[in-house]
């Protein structure tokens, strides 16, 4: 167990360094390509930081442990909104553009509502997986076409070359994946030794571990004043987690949802709705609102541990 704890610490360090590289590369890419930072956060950064959840859920589906695949997505989205957005807002109040409030967050709410419906129904078919992927393609095309240059919040700092920006993104994503994998593997081993159930492991350790890239990236971006990258990463990850990951895993194998309560799905839905409501207040998530989201997450985590 001591070795696993050391690997966990090393994994966290690698994740933080990877997040730093990814943020710098993403901002430079936005400047070089004259694209809104918000769009880069919603696409390049969000997809990249969601790859770990993707691999974990797809592998779980292939192995027949569909509970872990769905629990990973539900837990990751709760983690993304309540903890990641909360911590990012505490580090630096996040300014949210009107287009994000009117276009991107409603899509995340809609995707969460659809998944909640399937959670109540109790299963996800291949047809449902195709529906999720179709919605993802439609949203991505819409987001790209409606993105406007005035969404960008450029720093004025000289950007890296295009090759240098892409290189930093690749190095950053690699660090995020490697570091998070170290964390998830070792933390899961420790949890297994302590007799924690698979569903709880999926909702907490696996979901939290696979969300480390989003957490590190959003917090580093918020600390550097890149709130567009921070909030874009959170919202984009929530959308891609549901539409891409559930879509692909649903096509691979129809999933029967067991081991997750309606409370888990309801909290996922409520958390993104809460972020949406906070966004309407001067188009900013204040520090006190961030603390409130962290407190809600802490209560949920305590409830999971108590009922484990």
C-alpha positions, 0 to 999 in steps of 0.5 A: 500500500505504501508504494501505491501511495507514492505512485499516487503522489507522483501521478498528481505531480505529473498531472499538474505539470501536464495541465500547465503545458496544456493551458499554455499550448491551448492559449497560444493555439487560440492566438495563432489561429485567431479563435476564441479561447472558449471554443478551444476550451470546449473542443481541444482541451475538453476532448483531450482531458476527457480521453481518460474517462473515455478509455476507462468507460470503453474498457469497462464496457468491453469487460462487461462492467457497465456499472463502472462505465456509467458511474464513471461518467455520472461521477465525473460530471458531478466532480467537474461541476461541483468541485472543478468549477467550484475550486476554479471560482474560488481561485479566481471568479470566472467570467462567463460569456453570454454565448456560453450561458445561452448556447453551451451550458443549456446543451450540457443541461439537456444532455444531463436530462437525457441521461437522467431519463435513461437512468430512470429507465434503467438501460441504454440501448445501441439506438440510444448510443447512436442518438448521443453521438448524433447530438454530439456531432450537431452540437460541435458543428453548431458551436464552431459555426456560432463562435465569435472572435469577441469571445476571446480574452487574449493575454497580450503575451507573445504566443508560441509558434503553431508547432510549439503550441501543438507540441505543448498541447501534446506533451500536456495531454500525455502528462495528464493521461499518464499521471491520471492513470498512475493515480487511478490504478493505485487509488483503486488498488488501495480502495479495493484493499479497504473493501469499497464497492465497485459502484462507489469506487466508480463514483469517487476514486475512478471518477475523481481520478479520471477528472484530475486532468479537468481539475488541474487544467481548469485550476491552472487556467483560472490561476492564470486568468484564463477563465474562458479555458477553465469554464470551457473545459468544464462545460465541454467535458460534461457534454463530451462525457455524456454524448461521446462516452455514453454514445460509444459505450452504448454502441459497443454493448447495451448497458443495464444501469445498476448500482447507481441511485436516482440521487446520483443522476439527479445530483448530476442534473442539479449541479449543471443546472446550479452552475447555469443559474449562477452564470446568470448573475452578472455572467460570473461565478463568484467565490462564494458560489464556488465555495457553495458548490464545493460544500455540496460536493463534500456532502455528497462524498460523505453520503457515498462513504457513509452508505458504502 
